[in-house]
């Protein structure tokens, strides 16, 4: 991912001292969700290909249900 990528959508989540940036981007290889965690200026990033977002969201939904004791 570089500076010429097209930003299609962005969201930000703030939790305590952490910020999460969710950026849907498009480039020559397709679409990707870039998830960045910022804690006091230290950043970690993962990239999730758009074609597996459904699986990614389903896994997060399962984790949420477990965490909430459902």
PQR file of N, CA, C, O and H, with PARSE charges and radii, in Angstrom:
ATOM      1  N   UNK A   1       0.862  -1.169   0.000 -0.4000 1.5000
ATOM      2  CA  UNK A   1       0.000   0.000   0.000 -0.0000 2.0000
ATOM      3  C   UNK A   1       0.907   1.230   0.000  0.5500 1.7000
ATOM      4  O   UNK A   1       1.863   1.307   0.772 -0.5500 1.4000
ATOM      5  N   UNK A   2       0.610   2.154  -0.840 -0.4000 1.5000
ATOM      6  CA  UNK A   2       1.425   3.347  -0.930 -0.0000 2.0000
ATOM      7  C   UNK A   2       0.574   4.592  -0.931  0.5500 1.7000
ATOM      8  O   UNK A   2      -0.639   4.530  -0.731 -0.5500 1.4000
ATOM      9  H   UNK A   2      -0.167   2.092  -1.467  0.4000 1.0000
ATOM     10  N   UNK A   3       1.206   5.712  -1.156 -0.4000 1.5000
ATOM     11  CA  UNK A   3       0.508   6.988  -1.098 -0.0000 2.0000
ATOM     12  C   UNK A   3      -0.468   7.200  -2.245  0.5500 1.7000
ATOM     13  O   UNK A   3      -1.328   8.076  -2.156 -0.5500 1.4000
ATOM     14  H   UNK A   3       2.191   5.763  -1.318  0.4000 1.0000
ATOM     15  N   UNK A   4      -0.362   6.428  -3.316 -0.4000 1.5000
ATOM     16  CA  UNK A   4      -1.251   6.592  -4.464 -0.0000 2.0000
ATOM     17  C   UNK A   4      -2.526   5.766  -4.346  0.5500 1.7000
ATOM     18  O   UNK A   4      -3.354   5.773  -5.257 -0.5500 1.4000
ATOM     19  H   UNK A   4       0.337   5.717  -3.389  0.4000 1.0000
ATOM     20  N   UNK A   5      -2.690   5.061  -3.243 -0.4000 1.5000
ATOM     21  CA  UNK A   5      -3.888   4.253  -3.047 -0.0000 2.0000
ATOM     22  C   UNK A   5      -5.093   5.168  -2.857  0.5500 1.7000
ATOM     23  O   UNK A   5      -4.975   6.263  -2.306 -0.5500 1.4000
ATOM     24  H   UNK A   5      -2.017   5.056  -2.503  0.4000 1.0000
ATOM     25  N   UNK A   6      -6.241   4.710  -3.316 -0.4000 1.5000
ATOM     26  CA  UNK A   6      -7.466   5.479  -3.160 -0.0000 2.0000
ATOM     27  C   UNK A   6      -8.158   5.073  -1.870  0.5500 1.7000
ATOM     28  O   UNK A   6      -8.451   3.897  -1.659 -0.5500 1.4000
ATOM     29  H   UNK A   6      -6.336   3.821  -3.764  0.4000 1.0000
ATOM     30  N   UNK A   7      -8.418   6.046  -1.011 -0.4000 1.5000
ATOM     31  CA  UNK A   7      -9.151   5.820   0.223 -0.0000 2.0000
ATOM     32  C   UNK A   7     -10.632   5.863  -0.108  0.5500 1.7000
ATOM     33  O   UNK A   7     -11.141   6.882  -0.576 -0.5500 1.4000
ATOM     34  H   UNK A   7      -8.180   7.002  -1.182  0.4000 1.0000
ATOM     35  N   UNK A   8     -11.329   4.751   0.136 -0.4000 1.5000
ATOM     36  CA  UNK A   8     -12.748   4.646  -0.197 -0.0000 2.0000
ATOM     37  C   UNK A   8     -13.643   4.967   0.986  0.5500 1.7000
ATOM     38  O   UNK A   8     -14.727   5.526   0.818 -0.5500 1.4000
ATOM     39  H   UNK A   8     -10.916   3.923   0.516  0.4000 1.0000
ATOM     40  N   UNK A   9     -13.186   4.613   2.189 -0.4000 1.5000
ATOM     41  CA  UNK A   9     -13.981   4.836   3.394 -0.0000 2.0000
ATOM     42  C   UNK A   9     -13.054   4.758   4.598  0.5500 1.7000
ATOM     43  O   UNK A   9     -12.075   4.011   4.581 -0.5500 1.4000
ATOM     44  H   UNK A   9     -12.306   4.160   2.325  0.4000 1.0000
ATOM     45  N   UNK A  10     -13.354   5.522   5.639 -0.4000 1.5000
ATOM     46  CA  UNK A  10     -12.550   5.467   6.857 -0.0000 2.0000
ATOM     47  C   UNK A  10     -13.444   5.580   8.080  0.5500 1.7000
ATOM     48  O   UNK A  10     -14.462   6.272   8.063 -0.5500 1.4000
ATOM     49  H   UNK A  10     -14.149   6.129   5.653  0.4000 1.0000
ATOM     50  N   UNK A  11     -13.051   4.896   9.132 -0.4000 1.5000
ATOM     51  CA  UNK A  11     -13.736   4.954  10.423 -0.0000 2.0000
ATOM     52  C   UNK A  11     -12.661   5.035  11.503  0.5500 1.7000
ATOM     53  O   UNK A  11     -11.526   4.604  11.299 -0.5500 1.4000
ATOM     54  H   UNK A  11     -12.224   4.334   9.146  0.4000 1.0000
ATOM     55  N   UNK A  12     -13.036   5.596  12.657 -0.4000 1.5000
ATOM     56  CA  UNK A  12     -12.106   5.679  13.774 -0.0000 2.0000
ATOM     57  C   UNK A  12     -12.839   5.255  15.040  0.5500 1.7000
ATOM     58  O   UNK A  12     -13.979   5.656  15.272 -0.5500 1.4000
ATOM     59  H   UNK A  12     -13.957   5.946  12.823  0.4000 1.0000
ATOM     60  N   UNK A  13     -12.170   4.436  15.861 -0.4000 1.5000
ATOM     61  CA  UNK A  13     -12.715   3.988  17.135 -0.0000 2.0000
ATOM     62  C   UNK A  13     -11.710   4.374  18.216  0.5500 1.7000
ATOM     63  O   UNK A  13     -10.514   4.110  18.089 -0.5500 1.4000
ATOM     64  H   UNK A  13     -11.244   4.110  15.673  0.4000 1.0000
ATOM     65  N   UNK A  14     -12.208   5.003  19.284 -0.4000 1.5000
ATOM     66  CA  UNK A  14     -11.347   5.383  20.403 -0.0000 2.0000
ATOM     67  C   UNK A  14     -11.753   4.559  21.613  0.5500 1.7000
ATOM     68  O   UNK A  14     -12.925   4.537  21.990 -0.5500 1.4000
ATOM     69  H   UNK A  14     -13.180   5.217  19.388  0.4000 1.0000
ATOM     70  N   UNK A  15     -10.788   3.884  22.221 -0.4000 1.5000
ATOM     71  CA  UNK A  15     -11.024   3.073  23.407 -0.0000 2.0000
ATOM     72  C   UNK A  15      -9.896   3.336  24.402  0.5500 1.7000
ATOM     73  O   UNK A  15      -8.750   2.948  24.175 -0.5500 1.4000
ATOM     74  H   UNK A  15      -9.837   3.903  21.914  0.4000 1.0000
ATOM     75  N   UNK A  16     -10.234   3.989  25.490 -0.4000 1.5000
ATOM     76  CA  UNK A  16      -9.236   4.374  26.493 -0.0000 2.0000
ATOM     77  C   UNK A  16      -8.129   5.191  25.820  0.5500 1.7000
ATOM     78  O   UNK A  16      -8.394   6.251  25.254 -0.5500 1.4000
ATOM     79  H   UNK A  16     -11.165   4.304  25.674  0.4000 1.0000
ATOM     80  N   UNK A  17      -6.904   4.702  25.881 -0.4000 1.5000
ATOM     81  CA  UNK A  17      -5.790   5.455  25.274 -0.0000 2.0000
ATOM     82  C   UNK A  17      -5.416   4.944  23.886  0.5500 1.7000
ATOM     83  O   UNK A  17      -4.404   5.355  23.318 -0.5500 1.4000
ATOM     84  H   UNK A  17      -6.688   3.840  26.341  0.4000 1.0000
ATOM     85  N   UNK A  18      -6.237   4.047  23.345 -0.4000 1.5000
ATOM     86  CA  UNK A  18      -5.986   3.491  22.019 -0.0000 2.0000
ATOM     87  C   UNK A  18      -6.908   4.127  20.991  0.5500 1.7000
ATOM     88  O   UNK A  18      -8.045   4.492  21.289 -0.5500 1.4000
ATOM     89  H   UNK A  18      -7.059   3.714  23.807  0.4000 1.0000
ATOM     90  N   UNK A  19      -6.391   4.249  19.779 -0.4000 1.5000
ATOM     91  CA  UNK A  19      -7.197   4.661  18.634 -0.0000 2.0000
ATOM     92  C   UNK A  19      -7.052   3.577  17.572  0.5500 1.7000
ATOM     93  O   UNK A  19      -5.957   3.077  17.315 -0.5500 1.4000
ATOM     94  H   UNK A  19      -5.468   3.951  19.538  0.4000 1.0000
ATOM     95  N   UNK A  20      -8.173   3.229  16.969 -0.4000 1.5000
ATOM     96  CA  UNK A  20      -8.168   2.273  15.869 -0.0000 2.0000
ATOM     97  C   UNK A  20      -8.668   3.002  14.627  0.5500 1.7000
ATOM     98  O   UNK A  20      -9.708   3.659  14.654 -0.5500 1.4000
ATOM     99  H   UNK A  20      -9.063   3.636  17.178  0.4000 1.0000
ATOM    100  N   UNK A  21      -7.915   2.876  13.543 -0.4000 1.5000
ATOM    101  CA  UNK A  21      -8.292   3.460  12.267 -0.0000 2.0000
ATOM    102  C   UNK A  21      -8.612   2.309  11.320  0.5500 1.7000
ATOM    103  O   UNK A  21      -7.815   1.383  11.168 -0.5500 1.4000
ATOM    104  H   UNK A  21      -7.069   2.342  13.521  0.4000 1.0000
ATOM    105  N   UNK A  22      -9.776   2.369  10.687 -0.4000 1.5000
ATOM    106  CA  UNK A  22     -10.187   1.351   9.724 -0.0000 2.0000
ATOM    107  C   UNK A  22     -10.347   2.061   8.384  0.5500 1.7000
ATOM    108  O   UNK A  22     -11.262   2.864   8.205 -0.5500 1.4000
ATOM    109  H   UNK A  22     -10.424   3.121  10.811  0.4000 1.0000
ATOM    110  N   UNK A  23      -9.467   1.766   7.462 -0.4000 1.5000
ATOM    111  CA  UNK A  23      -9.443   2.431   6.161 -0.0000 2.0000
ATOM    112  C   UNK A  23      -9.655   1.412   5.045  0.5500 1.7000
ATOM    113  O   UNK A  23      -8.856   0.492   4.871 -0.5500 1.4000
ATOM    114  H   UNK A  23      -8.723   1.113   7.607  0.4000 1.0000
ATOM    115  N   UNK A  24     -10.732   1.584   4.297 -0.4000 1.5000
ATOM    116  CA  UNK A  24     -10.948   0.757   3.111 -0.0000 2.0000
ATOM    117  C   UNK A  24     -10.267   1.457   1.951  0.5500 1.7000
ATOM    118  O   UNK A  24     -10.586   2.598   1.619 -0.5500 1.4000
ATOM    119  H   UNK A  24     -11.382   2.331   4.438  0.4000 1.0000
ATOM    120  N   UNK A  25      -9.317   0.749   1.335 -0.4000 1.5000
ATOM    121  CA  UNK A  25      -8.524   1.331   0.256 -0.0000 2.0000
ATOM    122  C   UNK A  25      -8.612   0.472  -0.995  0.5500 1.7000
ATOM    123  O   UNK A  25      -8.961  -0.708  -0.949 -0.5500 1.4000
ATOM    124  H   UNK A  25      -9.058  -0.178   1.605  0.4000 1.0000
ATOM    125  N   UNK A  26      -8.288   1.100  -2.099 -0.4000 1.5000
ATOM    126  CA  UNK A  26      -8.263   0.409  -3.379 -0.0000 2.0000
ATOM    127  C   UNK A  26      -6.949   0.723  -4.082  0.5500 1.7000
ATOM    128  O   UNK A  26      -6.473   1.859  -4.071 -0.5500 1.4000
ATOM    129  H   UNK A  26      -8.005   2.058  -2.136  0.4000 1.0000
ATOM    130  N   UNK A  27      -6.372  -0.312  -4.697 -0.4000 1.5000
ATOM    131  CA  UNK A  27      -5.172  -0.090  -5.511 -0.0000 2.0000
ATOM    132  C   UNK A  27      -5.248  -1.019  -6.716  0.5500 1.7000
ATOM    133  O   UNK A  27      -6.285  -1.637  -6.958 -0.5500 1.4000
ATOM    134  H   UNK A  27      -6.759  -1.235  -4.707  0.4000 1.0000
ATOM    135  N   UNK A  28      -4.193  -1.119  -7.450 -0.4000 1.5000
ATOM    136  CA  UNK A  28      -4.175  -1.927  -8.675 -0.0000 2.0000
ATOM    137  C   UNK A  28      -4.454  -3.404  -8.410  0.5500 1.7000
ATOM    138  O   UNK A  28      -4.908  -4.122  -9.301 -0.5500 1.4000
ATOM    139  H   UNK A  28      -3.351  -0.616  -7.254  0.4000 1.0000
ATOM    140  N   UNK A  29      -4.180  -3.859  -7.181 -0.4000 1.5000
ATOM    141  CA  UNK A  29      -4.389  -5.270  -6.841 -0.0000 2.0000
ATOM    142  C   UNK A  29      -5.776  -5.542  -6.274  0.5500 1.7000
ATOM    143  O   UNK A  29      -6.130  -6.702  -6.064 -0.5500 1.4000
ATOM    144  H   UNK A  29      -3.812  -3.276  -6.457  0.4000 1.0000
ATOM    145  N   UNK A  30      -6.563  -4.516  -6.023 -0.4000 1.5000
ATOM    146  CA  UNK A  30      -7.906  -4.704  -5.485 -0.0000 2.0000
ATOM    147  C   UNK A  30      -8.155  -3.848  -4.262  0.5500 1.7000
ATOM    148  O   UNK A  30      -7.491  -2.836  -4.040 -0.5500 1.4000
ATOM    149  H   UNK A  30      -6.275  -3.574  -6.193  0.4000 1.0000
ATOM    150  N   UNK A  31      -9.135  -4.281  -3.467 -0.4000 1.5000
ATOM    151  CA  UNK A  31      -9.508  -3.541  -2.262 -0.0000 2.0000
ATOM    152  C   UNK A  31      -8.976  -4.252  -1.029  0.5500 1.7000
ATOM    153  O   UNK A  31      -8.857  -5.477  -0.998 -0.5500 1.4000
ATOM    154  H   UNK A  31      -9.674  -5.103  -3.647  0.4000 1.0000
ATOM    155  N   UNK A  32      -8.658  -3.452  -0.010 -0.4000 1.5000
ATOM    156  CA  UNK A  32      -8.111  -3.982   1.225 -0.0000 2.0000
ATOM    157  C   UNK A  32      -8.574  -3.107   2.386  0.5500 1.7000
ATOM    158  O   UNK A  32      -8.707  -1.890   2.253 -0.5500 1.4000
ATOM    159  H   UNK A  32      -8.754  -2.457  -0.036  0.4000 1.0000
ATOM    160  N   UNK A  33      -8.816  -3.756   3.535 -0.4000 1.5000
ATOM    161  CA  UNK A  33      -9.105  -3.019   4.756 -0.0000 2.0000
ATOM    162  C   UNK A  33      -7.809  -2.925   5.543  0.5500 1.7000
ATOM    163  O   UNK A  33      -7.214  -3.940   5.906 -0.5500 1.4000
ATOM    164  H   UNK A  33      -8.708  -4.744   3.643  0.4000 1.0000
ATOM    165  N   UNK A  34      -7.384  -1.714   5.799 -0.4000 1.5000
ATOM    166  CA  UNK A  34      -6.179  -1.456   6.585 -0.0000 2.0000
ATOM    167  C   UNK A  34      -6.640  -1.095   7.994  0.5500 1.7000
ATOM    168  O   UNK A  34      -7.354  -0.110   8.184 -0.5500 1.4000
ATOM    169  H   UNK A  34      -7.867  -0.889   5.504  0.4000 1.0000
ATOM    170  N   UNK A  35      -6.232  -1.896   8.982 -0.4000 1.5000
ATOM    171  CA  UNK A  35      -6.596  -1.654  10.374 -0.0000 2.0000
ATOM    172  C   UNK A  35      -5.334  -1.247  11.118  0.5500 1.7000
ATOM    173  O   UNK A  35      -4.363  -2.001  11.177 -0.5500 1.4000
ATOM    174  H   UNK A  35      -5.652  -2.696   8.827  0.4000 1.0000
ATOM    175  N   UNK A  36      -5.360  -0.048  11.684 -0.4000 1.5000
ATOM    176  CA  UNK A  36      -4.200   0.484  12.393 -0.0000 2.0000
ATOM    177  C   UNK A  36      -4.571   0.770  13.832  0.5500 1.7000
ATOM    178  O   UNK A  36      -5.584   1.414  14.108 -0.5500 1.4000
ATOM    179  H   UNK A  36      -6.149   0.564  11.636  0.4000 1.0000
ATOM    180  N   UNK A  37      -3.744   0.287  14.752 -0.4000 1.5000
ATOM    181  CA  UNK A  37      -3.895   0.591  16.173 -0.0000 2.0000
ATOM    182  C   UNK A  37      -2.820   1.599  16.538  0.5500 1.7000
ATOM    183  O   UNK A  37      -1.642   1.391  16.246 -0.5500 1.4000
ATOM    184  H   UNK A  37      -2.921  -0.236  14.528  0.4000 1.0000
ATOM    185  N   UNK A  38      -3.220   2.693  17.177 -0.4000 1.5000
ATOM    186  CA  UNK A  38      -2.279   3.722  17.624 -0.0000 2.0000
ATOM    187  C   UNK A  38      -2.373   3.819  19.143  0.5500 1.7000
ATOM    188  O   UNK A  38      -3.433   4.117  19.694 -0.5500 1.4000
ATOM    189  H   UNK A  38      -4.177   2.862  17.415  0.4000 1.0000
ATOM    190  N   UNK A  39      -1.254   3.564  19.809 -0.4000 1.5000
ATOM    191  CA  UNK A  39      -1.181   3.699  21.263 -0.0000 2.0000
ATOM    192  C   UNK A  39      -0.012   4.622  21.568  0.5500 1.7000
ATOM    193  O   UNK A  39       1.147   4.218  21.474 -0.5500 1.4000
ATOM    194  H   UNK A  39      -0.393   3.322  19.361  0.4000 1.0000
ATOM    195  N   UNK A  40      -0.314   5.851  21.930 -0.4000 1.5000
ATOM    196  CA  UNK A  40       0.738   6.809  22.271 -0.0000 2.0000
ATOM    197  C   UNK A  40       1.729   7.043  21.153  0.5500 1.7000
ATOM    198  O   UNK A  40       2.912   7.257  21.417 -0.5500 1.4000
ATOM    199  H   UNK A  40      -1.256   6.180  22.006  0.4000 1.0000
ATOM    200  N   UNK A  41       1.279   7.009  19.913 -0.4000 1.5000
ATOM    201  CA  UNK A  41       2.155   7.252  18.777 -0.0000 2.0000
ATOM    202  C   UNK A  41       2.794   6.006  18.202  0.5500 1.7000
ATOM    203  O   UNK A  41       3.384   6.059  17.123 -0.5500 1.4000
ATOM    204  H   UNK A  41       0.317   6.835  19.698  0.4000 1.0000
ATOM    205  N   UNK A  42       2.690   4.882  18.901 -0.4000 1.5000
ATOM    206  CA  UNK A  42       3.187   3.604  18.374 -0.0000 2.0000
ATOM    207  C   UNK A  42       2.064   2.960  17.578  0.5500 1.7000
ATOM    208  O   UNK A  42       0.950   2.797  18.076 -0.5500 1.4000
ATOM    209  H   UNK A  42       2.210   4.839  19.777  0.4000 1.0000
ATOM    210  N   UNK A  43       2.364   2.597  16.343 -0.4000 1.5000
ATOM    211  CA  UNK A  43       1.330   2.048  15.456 -0.0000 2.0000
ATOM    212  C   UNK A  43       1.654   0.646  14.995  0.5500 1.7000
ATOM    213  O   UNK A  43       2.796   0.311  14.681 -0.5500 1.4000
ATOM    214  H   UNK A  43       3.269   2.729  15.939  0.4000 1.0000
ATOM    215  N   UNK A  44       0.606  -0.165  14.964 -0.4000 1.5000
ATOM    216  CA  UNK A  44       0.667  -1.502  14.375 -0.0000 2.0000
ATOM    217  C   UNK A  44      -0.457  -1.585  13.356  0.5500 1.7000
ATOM    218  O   UNK A  44      -1.554  -1.076  13.585 -0.5500 1.4000
ATOM    219  H   UNK A  44      -0.322   0.107  15.218  0.4000 1.0000
ATOM    220  N   UNK A  45      -0.178  -2.229  12.234 -0.4000 1.5000
ATOM    221  CA  UNK A  45      -1.153  -2.288  11.147 -0.0000 2.0000
ATOM    222  C   UNK A  45      -1.280  -3.702  10.617  0.5500 1.7000
ATOM    223  O   UNK A  45      -0.301  -4.442  10.520 -0.5500 1.4000
ATOM    224  H   UNK A  45       0.713  -2.642  12.048  0.4000 1.0000
ATOM    225  N   UNK A  46      -2.517  -4.064  10.274 -0.4000 1.5000
ATOM    226  CA  UNK A  46      -2.746  -5.305   9.537 -0.0000 2.0000
ATOM    227  C   UNK A  46      -3.573  -4.950   8.306  0.5500 1.7000
ATOM    228  O   UNK A  46      -4.296  -3.953   8.295 -0.5500 1.4000
ATOM    229  H   UNK A  46      -3.312  -3.463  10.353  0.4000 1.0000
ATOM    230  N   UNK A  47      -3.458  -5.766   7.286 -0.4000 1.5000
ATOM    231  CA  UNK A  47      -4.218  -5.592   6.054 -0.0000 2.0000
ATOM    232  C   UNK A  47      -5.106  -6.818   5.867  0.5500 1.7000
ATOM    233  O   UNK A  47      -4.643  -7.953   5.978 -0.5500 1.4000
ATOM    234  H   UNK A  47      -2.871  -6.576   7.295  0.4000 1.0000
ATOM    235  N   UNK A  48      -6.378  -6.580   5.584 -0.4000 1.5000
ATOM    236  CA  UNK A  48      -7.327  -7.664   5.358 -0.0000 2.0000
ATOM    237  C   UNK A  48      -7.873  -7.514   3.940  0.5500 1.7000
ATOM    238  O   UNK A  48      -8.522  -6.511   3.640 -0.5500 1.4000
ATOM    239  H   UNK A  48      -6.754  -5.658   5.494  0.4000 1.0000
ATOM    240  N   UNK A  49      -7.627  -8.480   3.067 -0.4000 1.5000
ATOM    241  CA  UNK A  49      -8.171  -8.390   1.704 -0.0000 2.0000
ATOM    242  C   UNK A  49      -9.693  -8.299   1.748  0.5500 1.7000
ATOM    243  O   UNK A  49     -10.337  -9.013   2.516 -0.5500 1.4000
ATOM    244  H   UNK A  49      -7.099  -9.295   3.310  0.4000 1.0000
ATOM    245  N   UNK A  50     -10.262  -7.432   0.935 -0.4000 1.5000
ATOM    246  CA  UNK A  50     -11.709  -7.204   0.936 -0.0000 2.0000
ATOM    247  C   UNK A  50     -12.488  -8.484   0.665  0.5500 1.7000
ATOM    248  O   UNK A  50     -13.597  -8.645   1.174 -0.5500 1.4000
ATOM    249  H   UNK A  50      -9.739  -6.851   0.312  0.4000 1.0000
ATOM    250  N   UNK A  51     -11.935  -9.394  -0.124 -0.4000 1.5000
ATOM    251  CA  UNK A  51     -12.687 -10.599  -0.471 -0.0000 2.0000
ATOM    252  C   UNK A  51     -12.887 -11.545   0.714  0.5500 1.7000
ATOM    253  O   UNK A  51     -13.710 -12.457   0.626 -0.5500 1.4000
ATOM    254  H   UNK A  51     -11.034  -9.263  -0.538  0.4000 1.0000
ATOM    255  N   UNK A  52     -12.157 -11.355   1.823 -0.4000 1.5000
ATOM    256  CA  UNK A  52     -12.381 -12.199   3.001 -0.0000 2.0000
ATOM    257  C   UNK A  52     -12.992 -11.412   4.162  0.5500 1.7000
ATOM    258  O   UNK A  52     -13.028 -11.914   5.286 -0.5500 1.4000
ATOM    259  H   UNK A  52     -11.489 -10.615   1.894  0.4000 1.0000
ATOM    260  N   UNK A  53     -13.466 -10.202   3.916 -0.4000 1.5000
ATOM    261  CA  UNK A  53     -14.067  -9.414   4.996 -0.0000 2.0000
ATOM    262  C   UNK A  53     -15.244 -10.136   5.644  0.5500 1.7000
ATOM    263  O   UNK A  53     -15.416 -10.049   6.860 -0.5500 1.4000
ATOM    264  H   UNK A  53     -13.437  -9.794   3.004  0.4000 1.0000
ATOM    265  N   UNK A  54     -16.048 -10.838   4.872 -0.4000 1.5000
ATOM    266  CA  UNK A  54     -17.170 -11.586   5.439 -0.0000 2.0000
ATOM    267  C   UNK A  54     -16.699 -12.615   6.457  0.5500 1.7000
ATOM    268  O   UNK A  54     -17.274 -12.728   7.540 -0.5500 1.4000
ATOM    269  H   UNK A  54     -15.908 -10.908   3.884  0.4000 1.0000
ATOM    270  N   UNK A  55     -15.651 -13.369   6.112 -0.4000 1.5000
ATOM    271  CA  UNK A  55     -15.093 -14.358   7.035 -0.0000 2.0000
ATOM    272  C   UNK A  55     -14.493 -13.681   8.262  0.5500 1.7000
ATOM    273  O   UNK A  55     -14.638 -14.173   9.381 -0.5500 1.4000
ATOM    274  H   UNK A  55     -15.184 -13.277   5.233  0.4000 1.0000
ATOM    275  N   UNK A  56     -13.821 -12.556   8.052 -0.4000 1.5000
ATOM    276  CA  UNK A  56     -13.187 -11.809   9.137 -0.0000 2.0000
ATOM    277  C   UNK A  56     -14.255 -11.303  10.111  0.5500 1.7000
ATOM    278  O   UNK A  56     -14.101 -11.427  11.326 -0.5500 1.4000
ATOM    279  H   UNK A  56     -13.703 -12.157   7.143  0.4000 1.0000
ATOM    280  N   UNK A  57     -15.324 -10.743   9.580 -0.4000 1.5000
ATOM    281  CA  UNK A  57     -16.407 -10.218  10.412 -0.0000 2.0000
ATOM    282  C   UNK A  57     -17.122 -11.352  11.138  0.5500 1.7000
ATOM    283  O   UNK A  57     -17.489 -11.200  12.303 -0.5500 1.4000
ATOM    284  H   UNK A  57     -15.449 -10.643   8.593  0.4000 1.0000
ATOM    285  N   UNK A  58     -17.325 -12.484  10.468 -0.4000 1.5000
ATOM    286  CA  UNK A  58     -17.958 -13.638  11.109 -0.0000 2.0000
ATOM    287  C   UNK A  58     -17.113 -14.140  12.282  0.5500 1.7000
ATOM    288  O   UNK A  58     -17.652 -14.480  13.335 -0.5500 1.4000
ATOM    289  H   UNK A  58     -17.027 -12.607   9.522  0.4000 1.0000
ATOM    290  N   UNK A  59     -15.808 -14.188  12.105 -0.4000 1.5000
ATOM    291  CA  UNK A  59     -14.921 -14.622  13.187 -0.0000 2.0000
ATOM    292  C   UNK A  59     -14.985 -13.641  14.356  0.5500 1.7000
ATOM    293  O   UNK A  59     -15.023 -14.059  15.514 -0.5500 1.4000
ATOM    294  H   UNK A  59     -15.369 -13.912  11.249  0.4000 1.0000
ATOM    295  N   UNK A  60     -14.997 -12.347  14.063 -0.4000 1.5000
ATOM    296  CA  UNK A  60     -15.112 -11.341  15.125 -0.0000 2.0000
ATOM    297  C   UNK A  60     -16.452 -11.445  15.846  0.5500 1.7000
ATOM    298  O   UNK A  60     -16.520 -11.257  17.060 -0.5500 1.4000
ATOM    299  H   UNK A  60     -14.965 -12.007  13.123  0.4000 1.0000
ATOM    300  N   UNK A  61     -17.512 -11.743  15.107 -0.4000 1.5000
ATOM    301  CA  UNK A  61     -18.836 -11.913  15.704 -0.0000 2.0000
ATOM    302  C   UNK A  61     -18.834 -13.106  16.654  0.5500 1.7000
ATOM    303  O   UNK A  61     -19.407 -13.026  17.741 -0.5500 1.4000
ATOM    304  H   UNK A  61     -17.456 -11.897  14.120  0.4000 1.0000
ATOM    305  N   UNK A  62     -18.202 -14.207  16.263 -0.4000 1.5000
ATOM    306  CA  UNK A  62     -18.089 -15.377  17.134 -0.0000 2.0000
ATOM    307  C   UNK A  62     -17.299 -15.035  18.399  0.5500 1.7000
ATOM    308  O   UNK A  62     -17.679 -15.436  19.499 -0.5500 1.4000
ATOM    309  H   UNK A  62     -17.737 -14.272  15.380  0.4000 1.0000
ATOM    310  N   UNK A  63     -16.223 -14.310  18.243 -0.4000 1.5000
ATOM    311  CA  UNK A  63     -15.393 -13.916  19.383 -0.0000 2.0000
ATOM    312  C   UNK A  63     -16.188 -13.010  20.315  0.5500 1.7000
ATOM    313  O   UNK A  63     -16.130 -13.162  21.535 -0.5500 1.4000
ATOM    314  H   UNK A  63     -15.914 -13.985  17.349  0.4000 1.0000
ATOM    315  N   UNK A  64     -16.926 -12.074  19.741 -0.4000 1.5000
ATOM    316  CA  UNK A  64     -17.757 -11.162  20.555 -0.0000 2.0000
ATOM    317  C   UNK A  64     -18.790 -11.954  21.354  0.5500 1.7000
ATOM    318  O   UNK A  64     -18.985 -11.679  22.538 -0.5500 1.4000
ATOM    319  H   UNK A  64     -16.973 -11.951  18.750  0.4000 1.0000
ATOM    320  N   UNK A  65     -19.455 -12.930  20.734 -0.4000 1.5000
ATOM    321  CA  UNK A  65     -20.452 -13.733  21.421 -0.0000 2.0000
ATOM    322  C   UNK A  65     -19.821 -14.491  22.597  0.5500 1.7000
ATOM    323  O   UNK A  65     -20.417 -14.583  23.670 -0.5500 1.4000
ATOM    324  H   UNK A  65     -19.296 -13.153  19.772  0.4000 1.0000
ATOM    325  N   UNK A  66     -18.638 -15.021  22.393 -0.4000 1.5000
ATOM    326  CA  UNK A  66     -17.935 -15.731  23.465 -0.0000 2.0000
ATOM    327  C   UNK A  66     -17.562 -14.767  24.592  0.5500 1.7000
ATOM    328  O   UNK A  66     -17.735 -15.079  25.770 -0.5500 1.4000
ATOM    329  H   UNK A  66     -18.154 -14.947  21.521  0.4000 1.0000
ATOM    330  N   UNK A  67     -17.052 -13.599  24.220 -0.4000 1.5000
ATOM    331  CA  UNK A  67     -16.636 -12.608  25.211 -0.0000 2.0000
ATOM    332  C   UNK A  67     -17.820 -12.107  26.043  0.5500 1.7000
ATOM    333  O   UNK A  67     -17.674 -11.789  27.223 -0.5500 1.4000
ATOM    334  H   UNK A  67     -16.911 -13.345  23.263  0.4000 1.0000
ATOM    335  N   UNK A  68     -18.985 -12.043  25.413 -0.4000 1.5000
ATOM    336  CA  UNK A  68     -20.176 -11.561  26.122 -0.0000 2.0000
ATOM    337  C   UNK A  68     -20.928 -12.699  26.807  0.5500 1.7000
ATOM    338  O   UNK A  68     -21.969 -12.476  27.425 -0.5500 1.4000
ATOM    339  H   UNK A  68     -19.104 -12.301  24.455  0.4000 1.0000
ATOM    340  N   UNK A  69     -20.398 -13.926  26.696 -0.4000 1.5000
ATOM    341  CA  UNK A  69     -20.983 -15.065  27.388 -0.0000 2.0000
ATOM    342  C   UNK A  69     -22.252 -15.602  26.765  0.5500 1.7000
ATOM    343  O   UNK A  69     -23.062 -16.228  27.449 -0.5500 1.4000
ATOM    344  H   UNK A  69     -19.553 -14.108  26.194  0.4000 1.0000
ATOM    345  N   UNK A  70     -22.440 -15.366  25.467 -0.4000 1.5000
ATOM    346  CA  UNK A  70     -23.647 -15.850  24.794 -0.0000 2.0000
ATOM    347  C   UNK A  70     -23.511 -17.307  24.430  0.5500 1.7000
ATOM    348  O   UNK A  70     -24.432 -17.888  23.855 -0.5500 1.4000
ATOM    349  H   UNK A  70     -21.782 -14.857  24.911  0.4000 1.0000
TER
END
